[in-house]
Amino acid sequence: MILVKTEAGQQAFKDRSIRLTPRQRSAFILFDGKRSVHEVLEAGMGVAAADIDQMVELGLLGRVGANADAANAASVAIPAVSVPAPEPQSEPVAASAPPQGRLNQERYKEAYPIATQLTGGLGLRGFRLNLSVEGTSSYEELLALAPKIRAAVGAEKAAVLDRALGI
């Protein structure tokens, strides 16, 4: 089977709004519409079939062929709506339940894409900060970076992140 990057996949790869492992990122680059899944798996990057399946489920990759438009349209529609606009998603959660009532893991899952989008938008100026955000794996680590993100992007833009973190 031959897979190709979807439009939403290219955008998510660019702004790093969906967390991918380094192996998944390397494999994602290889999907050019010419290489088969088998060829990518054998490229020696250590990527597993489960990693590729996850990228397909996330809508980052779609099939090439006659059904590509229909298959890719469904996968593109969902991420394209949720990735660029994290503010509307975070406000209802904050309004419906106090942040103290949420688990730290839930806060982290909500705040991580916002933090990567904010730091990714800084360009080279925020490259190291973006790498630090991508290196986080817990709420506490992301919370520790929040002051640096706020200083880099400004309090107004960081307000969305603060709400997601519950601070």
C-alpha positions as CSV (number, residue, x, y, z in Angstrom):
1,M,0.0,0.0,0.0
2,I,1.3,3.5,-0.8
3,L,0.5,6.4,1.5
4,V,0.9,10.1,1.0
5,K,0.9,13.1,3.4
6,T,-2.4,14.8,3.8
7,E,-2.8,18.6,3.8
8,A,-3.6,18.4,7.5
9,G,-0.6,16.1,8.1
10,Q,1.7,18.6,6.4
11,Q,0.4,21.4,8.5
12,A,0.6,19.4,11.8
13,F,4.1,18.4,10.9
14,K,5.1,22.0,10.2
15,D,3.6,23.5,13.4
16,R,4.2,20.4,15.5
17,S,0.6,20.5,16.9
18,I,0.5,16.7,17.0
19,R,3.3,15.1,18.9
20,L,5.2,12.5,16.9
21,T,8.3,10.5,17.9
22,P,11.5,11.3,16.1
23,R,11.1,8.0,14.2
24,Q,7.6,8.8,13.2
25,R,8.7,12.3,12.0
26,S,11.5,10.6,9.9
27,A,9.1,8.1,8.4
28,F,6.5,10.8,7.7
29,I,9.0,12.6,5.5
30,L,9.5,9.4,3.4
31,F,5.8,9.1,2.5
32,D,5.9,10.8,-0.8
33,G,3.2,8.9,-2.7
34,K,5.9,6.7,-4.4
35,R,7.2,4.6,-1.6
36,S,5.2,1.7,-0.2
37,V,4.6,1.2,3.5
38,H,6.9,-1.9,3.2
39,E,9.7,0.2,1.8
40,V,9.4,2.8,4.6
41,L,9.4,0.1,7.2
42,E,12.6,-1.4,5.7
43,A,14.3,2.0,5.4
44,G,16.1,1.2,8.7
45,M,14.6,4.0,10.8
46,G,13.2,1.7,13.5
47,V,9.6,2.7,12.8
48,A,7.0,0.0,13.4
49,A,3.8,-0.7,11.5
50,A,1.9,0.5,14.6
51,D,3.5,4.0,14.3
52,I,2.4,4.2,10.7
53,D,-1.1,3.1,11.6
54,Q,-1.2,5.8,14.3
55,M,-0.3,8.5,11.7
56,V,-3.1,7.2,9.4
57,E,-5.6,7.3,12.3
58,L,-4.5,10.8,13.2
59,G,-5.2,11.8,9.6
60,L,-1.6,12.7,8.8
61,L,-1.3,10.1,6.1
62,G,-3.8,8.9,3.5
63,R,-4.0,6.3,0.7
64,V,-3.0,7.1,-2.8
65,G,-5.4,6.1,-5.6
66,A,-9.0,6.4,-6.7
67,N,-10.3,6.5,-3.2
68,A,-7.7,8.9,-2.0
69,D,-9.9,12.0,-2.2
70,A,-12.7,10.5,-0.1
71,A,-10.4,8.8,2.4
72,N,-8.2,11.9,2.8
73,A,-11.1,14.3,2.9
74,A,-12.5,12.6,6.0
75,S,-9.1,12.5,7.7
76,V,-8.3,16.1,6.8
77,A,-11.6,17.6,7.9
78,I,-11.2,16.6,11.6
79,P,-7.6,17.9,12.3
80,A,-8.1,20.9,10.1
81,V,-10.8,22.2,12.4
82,S,-9.2,21.3,15.7
83,V,-5.5,22.2,15.1
84,P,-5.6,25.9,14.1
85,A,-8.1,27.0,16.8
86,P,-7.2,25.7,20.3
87,E,-8.8,28.7,22.0
88,P,-12.5,27.7,21.4
89,Q,-11.7,24.2,22.6
90,S,-10.1,25.3,25.8
91,E,-12.7,27.8,26.9
92,P,-15.7,25.5,27.2
93,V,-13.6,23.1,29.3
94,A,-12.5,25.8,31.6
95,A,-16.0,27.2,31.9
96,S,-17.7,23.9,32.5
97,A,-15.4,22.5,35.1
98,P,-13.0,24.2,37.4
99,P,-9.3,23.5,36.5
100,Q,-8.7,22.0,39.9
101,G,-11.2,19.2,39.2
102,R,-9.2,18.0,36.2
103,L,-6.4,15.5,36.3
104,N,-2.9,16.8,35.5
105,Q,-2.7,14.4,32.5
106,E,-5.9,15.9,31.1
107,R,-4.4,19.4,31.5
108,Y,-1.2,18.3,29.8
109,K,-3.0,16.8,26.9
110,E,-4.9,20.1,26.4
111,A,-2.0,22.4,27.0
112,Y,0.7,20.6,25.0
113,P,-0.6,21.4,21.5
114,I,-1.2,25.0,22.5
115,A,2.3,25.3,23.9
116,T,3.8,23.8,20.7
117,Q,1.7,26.1,18.5
118,L,2.8,29.2,20.5
119,T,6.5,28.3,20.5
120,G,6.4,27.1,16.9
121,G,5.1,30.4,15.8
122,L,8.2,32.2,17.2
123,G,10.4,30.9,14.4
124,L,14.1,30.7,15.0
125,R,13.8,33.0,18.0
126,G,11.8,30.3,19.8
127,F,13.5,27.2,18.5
128,R,15.1,26.2,21.8
129,L,12.0,26.9,23.7
130,N,10.0,24.8,21.2
131,L,12.4,21.9,21.7
132,S,12.0,22.2,25.4
133,V,8.2,22.0,25.1
134,E,8.5,19.0,22.8
135,G,10.8,17.4,25.4
136,T,8.1,17.6,28.1
137,S,6.2,14.5,29.0
138,S,4.3,15.6,32.0
139,Y,2.1,18.4,33.3
140,E,4.7,19.5,35.8
141,E,7.4,19.8,33.2
142,L,5.1,21.9,30.9
143,L,4.0,24.0,33.9
144,A,7.7,24.8,34.7
145,L,8.1,26.1,31.1
146,A,5.0,28.3,31.2
147,P,6.7,31.4,32.5
148,K,9.3,31.2,29.7
149,I,6.6,30.8,27.1
150,R,4.6,33.7,28.6
151,A,7.8,35.9,28.4
152,A,8.4,34.9,24.8
153,V,4.9,35.3,23.3
154,G,3.4,37.8,25.7
155,A,0.7,37.6,28.4
156,E,-2.2,38.0,26.0
157,K,-1.3,35.0,23.8
158,A,-0.2,33.0,26.8
159,A,-3.6,33.4,28.4
160,V,-4.9,30.4,26.5
161,L,-2.1,28.2,27.7
162,D,-2.6,29.4,31.3
163,R,-6.3,28.4,31.2
164,A,-5.4,25.0,29.8
165,L,-2.8,24.5,32.6
166,G,-5.2,25.8,35.2
167,I,-3.0,28.7,36.3
